[in-house]
Amino acid sequence: MNFDLNEEQREVWRWAKEFADKEIMPRVEENDKKAAFDWDLYRKIAEQGFFSAILPEQYGGQSVDFIAYALMTEEIARACSATRTLFSVQISLVEMPILRYGTEEQKAKYLPKLGSGEIIGCFGLTEPNAGSDAGNQQTTATEDGDHFVLNGQKTWISNGSIANVALIIAQTDKSKGHRGMCAFLVETDTPGFTARPIEPKLGLKSSDTSELFMDNVRVHKSQMLGKPGEGFKVAMYCLDQGRFSVAAGAVGVMQGCIDISRKYAMERQAFGQKIGEFQMVQQMIADMVADCEAGRFLVLRSAHLKNKGVRNTRETSIAKLFCAEAAHRAAHNAVQIFGGYGFSEEYPAARYFRDGRVLSLYEGTSQIHRLIIAQDELGIRNANGPGAPTTTFDRLSGLYPEPTMV
Ligand SMILES: Cc1cc2nc3c(=O)[nH]c(=O)nc-3n(C[C@H](O)[C@H](O)[C@H](O)COP(=O)(O)OP(=O)(O)OC[C@H]3O[C@@H](n4cnc5c(N)ncnc54)[C@H](O)[C@@H]3O)c2cc1C
C-alpha cells in the first residue's frame, strides 16, 4: 500500500489550501451572518477552475483524480461548509452523472459551461414525501410527442434557486416502481419551473437550499439523462458521488475544529495555566485528531477505489457514516473547549457546530448508511452489487474478480 501523494495531488492540495485560506476564510463569518449566497466568491472559485477540476480536458477540465478531488473538497470545507456544498453539488451531483450517463450532445452542451461556472447545476431527488424513501417519487413525467411533461415538487434542493440546469428524477410509470423512474436535465428557465428558498436554516446559511415546483414543464426527450427507466440508477450513482464529497467535507469540518481548538487551547488561561495543559482538554483534542485522521483515510480509500474504477458503495457509505458522525463529535468538542465562548456566534466553534449538523442528514442519513452497511455485512443486500467480494481487503488483494464496474 502506498500512502504517498503524487506530485499532482500535492499540487492540487496546496492550490485548494491557499485558496481556502486567502479567499474563503476571510469572508466566511460575514457570509454566515448575511445568510446570502456570495456571488463574488462564486466567480472567484469559477475563475480558479475549481468547478472543472475533475472534468476531462476535452470538456475544458483538468482531469484531477479522486484523491486530489477529496483533498480539494476537504480544504474548502475546512474554511466553509456552505461553499463546500455548492462545490460538491456542481461536481458530484451534476457534472459527474452527466459525464457517466450523458449523450455526447449533453456532455458538449453542459460540461464546459458547468466547469467554467458559466452555469450552475442542482440535483432534485428529495420530495416532501420522498427523502430516505427515494423510490417513492411523486413527481411525474408524462410522455407527449417529442417531450415529457413534468409535474411535481422537490424540496431541500441545494443550489435550487440559483441553478440554470436541474437534474430531476421523476416517475414515468408508477406501476413499474423503481424501473419507471427517469432522470431529466431541466433548464430552469423552462415555463412552469419555479424555485423558492427555504429560510431560515440552522446552518449552511450562505448556501442556497430551495423547494422546486414543476407545473407542466415541457422537457424535450433529448434531455433525458440515461435510458428510459434508469432514473433510479442515475440517482443512486449521484448519491455514491455526493456521499463521497460529503465525507471529504466532514473531514474538512474536523480539521477546522482542530485548528480553532488548538489555537484557543494554547491561548486561553484558567487556574494560571493554558487550558491546553489540562489533560481533560487534551483528551478532547486527541479524540478530534484520531477521528480526523481515521476519517481522512476512509475517504482516501474510497477515492482509491474510485480511481481504480471499481464499485465503492459500501466503502463510501462507511466513510460517509463515520466522517459525518465524527465531525459532530469534533464540533461538539470544539464548542466545549471554547467554554462559554463556544456558545457565542462571535467565535467560530458555533458555526462549525451548526454547519456540521447537516452532514449526517443529507446524502443519506446515518440510519440509512447503517442499513446499507449492516445489510451488506449480513448478506441481505450486497452494497457493491451481486457477487462483489465482501471486504475491501478482499477487493484490493486482486484475488477476487470484480463483477461490477462503475
Ligand atoms: C441543507 C440540505 C441540503 C440538501 N440538499 C439536497 C439536494 O441537493 N438534493 C436532494 O435531492 N436532496 C437534498 N437534501 C435532502 C436530504 O437528502 C434529505 O433530507 C434526506 O435524504 C432525509 O430525508 P427526509 O428529510 O425526508 O427525512 P426522512 O426520510 O423522513 O427521515 C426522517 C428520520 O427517519 C429515519 N428513517 C427513515 N427511513 C428509515 C429507515 N428505513 N430505517 C431507519 N431510519 C429511517 C431517518 O434516518 C431520519 O432520522 C438536502 C437536505 C438538507 C437539510
The ligand as a MOL file (V3000), in Angstrom:
LIG
                    3D

  0  0  0     0  0            999 V3000
M  V30 BEGIN CTAB
M  V30 COUNTS 53 58 0 0 0
M  V30 BEGIN ATOM
M  V30 1 C -29.2730 21.5140 3.7730 0
M  V30 2 C -29.8130 20.3800 2.9850 0
M  V30 3 C -29.4670 20.2390 1.6440 0
M  V30 4 C -29.9850 19.1980 0.8700 0
M  V30 5 N -29.6710 19.1210 -0.4610 0
M  V30 6 C -30.3150 18.1980 -1.2490 0
M  V30 7 C -30.1390 18.2140 -2.6630 0
M  V30 8 O -29.3550 18.9980 -3.2180 0
M  V30 9 N -30.8570 17.3340 -3.4210 0
M  V30 10 C -31.7310 16.4330 -2.8580 0
M  V30 11 O -32.3500 15.6810 -3.6060 0
M  V30 12 N -31.9090 16.3960 -1.5040 0
M  V30 13 C -31.2330 17.2550 -0.6990 0
M  V30 14 N -31.4330 17.2530 0.6690 0
M  V30 15 C -32.3980 16.3150 1.2380 0
M  V30 16 C -31.7800 15.2040 2.0800 0
M  V30 17 O -31.0670 14.3260 1.2690 0
M  V30 18 C -32.9340 14.5420 2.8510 0
M  V30 19 O -33.3640 15.4730 3.8240 0
M  V30 20 C -32.5180 13.2290 3.4800 0
M  V30 21 O -32.3690 12.2490 2.4930 0
M  V30 22 C -33.5260 12.7280 4.5250 0
M  V30 23 O -34.8100 12.7180 4.0070 0
M  V30 24 P -36.0290 13.3810 4.8330 0
M  V30 25 O -35.5880 14.7430 5.2100 0
M  V30 26 O -37.2630 13.2060 4.0540 0
M  V30 27 O -36.0870 12.5110 6.1580 0
M  V30 28 P -36.8880 11.1390 6.3610 0
M  V30 29 O -36.5470 10.2060 5.2650 0
M  V30 30 O -38.3190 11.4350 6.6100 0
M  V30 31 O -36.2180 10.6150 7.7020 0
M  V30 32 C -36.6190 11.0780 8.9940 0
M  V30 33 C -35.9170 10.2020 10.0270 0
M  V30 34 O -36.3270 8.8240 9.8760 0
M  V30 35 C -35.1920 7.9970 9.6780 0
M  V30 36 N -35.5140 6.9030 8.7490 0
M  V30 37 C -36.1390 6.9850 7.5530 0
M  V30 38 N -36.2010 5.7790 6.9640 0
M  V30 39 C -35.5790 4.9270 7.8160 0
M  V30 40 C -35.3160 3.5040 7.7880 0
M  V30 41 N -35.6720 2.7400 6.7370 0
M  V30 42 N -34.6530 2.9620 8.8530 0
M  V30 43 C -34.2790 3.7240 9.8990 0
M  V30 44 N -34.4940 5.0590 9.9810 0
M  V30 45 C -35.1480 5.6360 8.9650 0
M  V30 46 C -34.1330 8.9150 9.0950 0
M  V30 47 O -32.8060 8.4110 9.2860 0
M  V30 48 C -34.3830 10.2090 9.8690 0
M  V30 49 O -33.7750 10.1180 11.1250 0
M  V30 50 C -30.8690 18.2580 1.4750 0
M  V30 51 C -31.1800 18.3690 2.8250 0
M  V30 52 C -30.6800 19.4060 3.5820 0
M  V30 53 C -31.0650 19.5060 5.0250 0
M  V30 END ATOM
M  V30 BEGIN BOND
M  V30 1 1 1 2
M  V30 2 1 2 3
M  V30 3 2 2 52
M  V30 4 2 3 4
M  V30 5 1 4 5
M  V30 6 1 4 50
M  V30 7 2 5 6
M  V30 8 1 6 7
M  V30 9 1 6 13
M  V30 10 2 7 8
M  V30 11 1 7 9
M  V30 12 1 9 10
M  V30 13 2 10 11
M  V30 14 1 10 12
M  V30 15 2 12 13
M  V30 16 1 13 14
M  V30 17 1 14 15
M  V30 18 1 14 50
M  V30 19 1 15 16
M  V30 20 1 16 17
M  V30 21 1 16 18
M  V30 22 1 18 19
M  V30 23 1 18 20
M  V30 24 1 20 21
M  V30 25 1 20 22
M  V30 26 1 22 23
M  V30 27 1 23 24
M  V30 28 2 24 25
M  V30 29 1 24 26
M  V30 30 1 24 27
M  V30 31 1 27 28
M  V30 32 2 28 29
M  V30 33 1 28 30
M  V30 34 1 28 31
M  V30 35 1 31 32
M  V30 36 1 32 33
M  V30 37 1 33 34
M  V30 38 1 33 48
M  V30 39 1 34 35
M  V30 40 1 35 36
M  V30 41 1 35 46
M  V30 42 1 36 37
M  V30 43 1 36 45
M  V30 44 2 37 38
M  V30 45 1 38 39
M  V30 46 1 39 40
M  V30 47 2 39 45
M  V30 48 1 40 41
M  V30 49 2 40 42
M  V30 50 1 42 43
M  V30 51 2 43 44
M  V30 52 1 44 45
M  V30 53 1 46 47
M  V30 54 1 46 48
M  V30 55 1 48 49
M  V30 56 2 50 51
M  V30 57 1 51 52
M  V30 58 1 52 53
M  V30 END BOND
M  V30 END CTAB
M  END
